[in-house]
Amino acid sequence: MKPILYITISLFFLLSCKGKKETTVAMPVPEISVAYPEVRDVTLTKDYPGYLTADKTVNLVARVNGTLQSINFQPGNRVKQGQLLFVIEPTLYQNAVSQAEAELKTSQAQLEYARNSYERMKEAIKSDAVSKIQLVQAESSVAEGVAAVDNAKAALNTARTNLAYCYVRAPFDGTVDRSQYDVGSYISGSLQPVTLSTIYKDDSMYAYFNVADNQWLSMLLDESGESAQLPSEVEVKLGKDGTRIYTGKLDYLSPNVNLSTGTLNIRANLENPKGLLKSGLYVSITLPYGEQKQAILVSDASIGTDQLGKFLYVVNDSNIVKYRHISTGQLINDTLRLVTKGLMPQECYVTKALIKVRDGMEIKPVITNSKP
């Protein structure tokens, strides 16, 4: 009887289960933030590494021999044009000036005497009181006197020039480097100039950078092949993340391409009134070269990267997510990325939670901006 009972119970449970309706739990459609691309005109730019140099860099040199008597500036400080910086033992050269002045006066007196004698000789020759030979000798004495005066003047100018070399002054407003010699050092600068220090004219700076020749040509020609006008100004960025920005004016383009590097050297001039910028600093140059009308811009954080390149998750009219490969351009205002291919202005794209969506997935879009 027990086997028959077991079979009856089993059939009862089977019939009971078969009579129940099968039920499935539907997964909720996730809410995902989406946005339309921003469409507006943008300025196309390229960034290049560059470096700064002072407007002028001049070595302050000694051109005479003598002991360095004084240094009249603080290293690294700003100085004015004509300011006295170094004094190199002027005593001997002052004496040479005094001696040259005395020799000039002697030569001038002798010339005056020779001229007076010559004038008397010309009067005396009329009465045959003197010979023609004496007259010629008097005339020659005048010529010798003139030459002696000229030589004395030249010697005086040389002595005064050497005396001026004892006082080294700033040739322009700028910042002076530290002295290469201490007070009391003997300087031998008469045969070969000796560098005492260096002065930088840094109230304005030059920013140099190089542009590849093919990039330069593409900048010069627009999409229609016509010549384009390059702007006259660039942005010079330095500091952490390029937070400090200066405006520079393009004032030099090398006349030829460097064959070893295939680049053109370009220079921009920028003001530095407070002297904050220093020669040798590395900077980033942003060169604007064109305008993009009705550019399509998306959030840079919404763009994914895989083996095929850059992609977006685009949402169609049925709220289905589609993987879309795109081509991108430059970054605008640090947050927006230019899309050059793969997205239309009226299409939505996923802005957040990229790891929660996949190709073909249905979502409930939460639009965060208006349609362009």
Sequence and secondary structure as in RCSB ss.txt:
>XXXX:A:sequence
MKPILYITISLFFLLSCKGKKETTVAMPVPEISVAYPEVRDVTLTKDYPGYLTADKTVNLVARVNGTLQSINFQP
GNRVKQGQLLFVIEPTLYQNAVSQAEAELKTSQAQLEYARNSYERMKEAIKSDAVSKIQLVQAESSVAEGVAAVD
NAKAALNTARTNLAYCYVRAPFDGTVDRSQYDVGSYISGSLQPVTLSTIYKDDSMYAYFNVADNQWLSMLLDESG
ESAQLPSEVEVKLGKDGTRIYTGKLDYLSPNVNLSTGTLNIRANLENPKGLLKSGLYVSITLPYGEQKQAILVSD
ASIGTDQLGKFLYVVNDSNIVKYRHISTGQLINDTLRLVTKGLMPQECYVTKALIKVRDGMEIKPVITNSKP
>XXXX:A:secstr
 HHHHHHHHHHHHHHHHHHS          EEEEE  EEEEEEEEEEEEEEEEEEEEEEEEE SEEEEEEE S T
T EE TT EEEEE  HHHHHHHHHHHHHHHHHHHHHHHHHHHHHHHHHHGGGTSS HHHHHHHHHHHHHHHHHHH
HHHHHHHHHHHHHHHTEEE SSSEEE   SS TT EEE SSS EEEEEEEEEEEEEEEEEEEHHHHHHHHB TTS
 B    SEEEEEESGGG EEEEEEEEEE SS BTTTTEEEEEEEEE TT  S TT EEEEEEEEEEEEEEEEEEG
GG EEETTEEEEEEE TTSBEEEEE EEEEEETTTEEEEEES  TT EEE S GGG  TT B EEEE S   
